[in-house]
Structures are given as C-alpha cells and as structure tokens.
Amino acid sequence: MVAVSSAIQGWLIDKVNILERLILVAATVVLMFPALISGYVLPYEQRWWGYLVGIALFGIAFLSQKVRYGAKKKNTAAAAETDEELAVS
C-alpha cells in the first residue's frame, strides 16, 4: 500500500522523481500479482519469489530517497552554519 500511495501522491521521504515513480509502480504491480514475474520462470507453487522482487524494487526506491534526502539535509545544515558565521562577523 505504501508503494501505491507513494507512486500516486509523488512523495515517499522526499518528492519522488520520475524514475522512482516508475520503480514504485512496478513494485506495486509485482506485489499485487507476484505470478507475473515468477510465473514465467518458476512453477506456480514458488510464486512467492515475486514478492521478493517487489520488496526489492520498493527497497531500491526507498534507499534512493534516503540517500538523496540525507544529502539534501546535510547541505541545508551546512548552509545554515555558514549563514550563522556570516551573521556573527
């Protein structure tokens, strides 16, 4: 459900770019219908491997957001520190 809502609303941790949105849509489809991925490669009884693919796709989008948000937060903190130094001078 998180992948669906993030893809529709455009937010996960931070604003979602187009590549992350496509990954989230793919994760949604795979998590709803795991046999779409594993049905062509594995027997039907092992369709649960499709869930792992969907979770991995969601994890990729989440980690991409986490890395980008961390860098953005770090840059904001550095800019605020520079502003404080200029105000003191």
Secondary structure, DSSP 8 states (H G I E B T S, - for coil): -HHHHHHHHSBSSSB--HHHHHHHHHHHHHHH-THHHHTTTS-GGGTTHHHHHHHHHHHHHHHHHHHHHHHHHHHHHHHHHHHHHHHH-
